[in-house]
């Protein structure tokens, strides 16, 4: 691609190996299933990719295989995945939705998936998606800074807790939370019907505290707390 004169090369690929990031590899996790178990796997995959030197990583929000936008159960999975995608290196909606559409007259062997835009999931889900897209836009400058750090220093964009807090033994044990850069503690909701979540807030230096991304409540850290997580909200904390 460079030989053809292209600059700022980015390749969206499903396969990569050690060192592939040198060639502008943006890796996505492939055609994964639309399920809660697959969703949980993506969190582990993203954190491990970052530790392996691949800071540019993404997933098909909602999964690829299956999922009907008119199904209330799938809508819940979709919106939880969408909330989490807001705090991933790349926020990307994709999937082969159901029911499959009639074959195209021009391509009789090809059937397309159902609609998969944010407005395809009903007005309530659309409002949640819009809210989180605006959050992503508000974080644009911060995300650019993380991308610069990844380019210059090789720092992951999604960071395990022990990456940021290596002296805290508890941070080596927590697997369902992570840091988006050094500022935001992200706690995805990974189970159907879950409306509360117990999260661990790592201890912070004197003068710093954790503040809810969605309000003014603060904590000093070094403790586990139970927080509300209605369908409109994913627990996120800002280091202030």
C-alpha positions in Angstrom: 0.0 0.0 0.0 2.9 2.4 0.8 4.4 1.5 -2.6 1.2 2.6 -4.2 1.5 6.0 -2.6 -1.0 5.6 0.2 -0.3 7.5 3.5 -1.7 7.0 7.0 -2.3 3.4 6.2 -4.9 1.5 8.3 -5.8 -2.1 7.5 -8.9 -3.6 9.1 -8.0 -7.3 9.5 -9.1 -10.3 11.4 -5.6 -11.9 11.5 -2.5 -10.4 13.0 0.7 -11.5 14.6 3.5 -10.0 16.8 4.7 -6.9 15.0 1.7 -6.5 12.7 0.9 -3.1 14.3 3.9 -1.7 12.4 1.9 -2.1 9.2 -1.2 -0.2 10.4 -3.1 -3.3 11.5 -6.5 -2.6 13.1 -7.6 -6.0 14.3 -11.2 -7.0 14.8 -12.1 -10.2 16.6 -13.8 -11.9 13.6 -17.3 -13.1 12.9 -18.3 -13.8 16.5 -21.7 -15.0 17.8 -24.3 -12.7 19.2 -24.4 -14.0 22.8 -23.5 -13.0 26.3 -20.7 -15.6 26.5 -19.2 -14.2 23.3 -19.5 -10.7 24.7 -17.6 -11.6 27.9 -14.9 -13.2 25.7 -14.4 -10.0 23.8 -13.4 -8.1 26.9 -10.7 -10.7 27.6 -9.6 -10.6 24.0 -9.3 -6.8 23.9 -7.2 -6.6 27.1 -4.9 -9.4 26.0 -4.4 -7.9 22.5 -3.4 -4.6 24.2 -0.9 -6.4 26.4 0.5 -8.2 23.3 1.3 -4.9 21.6 -1.8 -4.5 19.5 -3.4 -1.3 20.7 -5.8 -0.9 17.7 -8.5 -3.5 18.3 -12.2 -3.6 17.8 -15.2 -6.0 17.8 -18.5 -6.3 16.0 -20.8 -4.5 18.5 -23.7 -6.9 19.1 -21.7 -9.8 17.7 -21.8 -10.9 14.0 -23.8 -14.1 13.8 -27.5 -13.8 14.8 -29.5 -11.3 16.7 -32.9 -9.9 15.7 -33.3 -6.2 16.4 -36.9 -6.7 17.2 -36.1 -9.3 19.9 -36.2 -7.6 23.3 -33.6 -10.0 24.7 -31.2 -9.3 21.9 -31.8 -5.6 22.3 -30.5 -5.8 25.9 -27.3 -7.6 24.7 -26.9 -5.1 21.9 -27.2 -2.0 24.1 -24.8 -3.4 26.8 -22.3 -4.2 24.0 -22.8 -0.7 22.5 -22.1 1.0 25.8 -18.9 -1.0 26.2 -17.9 -0.2 22.6 -17.9 3.5 23.5 -14.8 2.8 25.6 -12.9 0.5 23.2 -10.1 1.7 20.9 -12.4 1.7 17.9 -16.2 1.9 18.2 -17.7 -0.1 15.4 -21.2 -1.4 14.8 -21.5 -4.4 12.5 -23.4 -7.7 12.2 -25.4 -10.1 10.0 -28.8 -9.6 11.6 -31.9 -11.7 11.5 -34.3 -12.3 9.8 -32.2 -12.6 6.6 -33.6 -10.5 3.8 -34.9 -11.9 0.4 -32.3 -12.7 -2.2 -31.4 -9.8 -4.4 -32.5 -10.1 -8.1 -29.1 -8.9 -9.1 -27.3 -11.4 -6.8 -29.7 -14.4 -6.4 -27.1 -16.3 -4.4 -26.7 -13.6 -1.8 -29.0 -12.7 1.1 -28.4 -9.7 3.2 -28.9 -9.4 6.9 -31.6 -7.3 8.5 -31.2 -3.6 9.4 -28.5 -2.9 11.9 -28.4 0.9 12.4 -28.8 2.4 15.8 -32.4 3.4 15.0 -33.3 -0.2 14.1 -33.7 -1.3 17.7 -36.6 0.9 18.7 -36.8 4.5 20.0 -35.7 3.6 23.6 -32.5 1.9 22.5 -31.9 4.6 20.0 -31.8 7.2 22.7 -29.3 5.2 24.7 -27.1 4.7 21.7 -27.3 8.4 20.9 -26.3 9.3 24.4 -23.2 7.0 24.2 -22.2 8.3 20.7 -22.2 11.8 22.2 -20.0 10.5 25.0 -17.6 9.1 22.4 -17.5 12.3 20.6 -16.9 14.2 23.8 -13.9 11.9 24.4 -12.4 12.6 21.0 -9.4 14.7 22.2 -8.7 12.2 25.0 -8.9 9.2 22.7 -6.5 10.9 20.2 -4.1 11.4 23.1 -4.3 7.6 23.9 -3.7 6.8 20.3 -0.6 9.0 20.3 0.7 7.2 23.4 0.1 3.9 21.7 2.1 5.0 18.7 5.0 6.5 20.6 5.2 4.3 23.7 3.3 1.1 22.7 0.8 1.7 25.6 -2.5 -0.2 25.3 -5.6 1.9 24.9 -7.6 -0.6 26.9 -5.5 -1.3 30.0 -5.8 -4.1 32.6 -6.1 -2.7 36.1 -2.7 -4.1 37.0 -1.2 -2.2 34.1 -2.1 1.1 35.8 -2.0 -0.1 39.5 0.7 -2.8 39.6 1.3 -2.6 43.3 -2.3 -3.4 44.2 -2.7 -7.2 44.5 -6.5 -7.0 43.9 -5.9 -5.4 40.5 -4.2 -8.6 39.4 -7.3 -10.5 40.1 -10.1 -8.4 38.6 -11.0 -9.5 35.1 -14.2 -7.7 34.3 -13.1 -4.1 34.6 -10.3 -2.1 32.9 -8.9 1.3 32.4 -9.6 3.3 29.2 -6.2 5.1 29.3 -5.2 6.3 32.7 -8.3 8.3 33.5 -11.5 6.2 33.1 -12.4 3.0 35.0 -14.8 1.0 32.8 -17.1 -1.7 34.3 -19.1 -3.4 31.5 -22.4 -5.1 32.4 -21.9 -8.7 31.1 -25.0 -10.5 32.1 -28.7 -10.4 31.1 -31.0 -8.7 33.5 -28.2 -7.2 35.6 -29.1 -3.9 37.1 -26.5 -3.6 39.9 -22.8 -4.2 39.8 -20.2 -4.6 42.4 -17.0 -2.9 41.2 -13.5 -2.5 42.7 -12.1 1.0 42.9 -8.3 0.9 43.1 -6.6 3.1 45.7 -5.4 6.4 44.5 -2.7 8.8 45.6 -3.5 11.4 48.2 -5.6 14.2 46.7 -7.2 12.0 44.0 -10.5 10.2 44.1 -12.9 8.4 41.8 -16.0 10.2 40.6 -19.0 8.7 38.9 -19.0 9.5 35.2 -22.7 10.1 35.4 -22.9 12.2 38.6 -21.1 13.9 41.4 -20.7 11.0 43.8 -17.1 10.3 44.7 -15.0 7.6 46.4 -11.5 7.5 47.8 -10.7 4.1 46.3 -9.2 0.9 47.8 -12.7 -0.6 48.2 -15.5 -2.5 46.4 -18.8 -0.7 46.0 -22.2 -1.7 44.6 -23.5 0.7 42.0 -26.8 0.9 40.1 -26.6 -0.1 36.5 -30.0 0.4 34.8 -30.2 -0.4 31.1 -29.4 3.3 30.3 -26.1 3.3 32.2 -22.8 1.3 32.3 -20.7 2.0 35.4 -17.8 4.3 34.5 -15.6 6.2 37.0 -13.3 9.2 36.3 -10.0 9.6 38.1 -10.0 13.2 39.4 
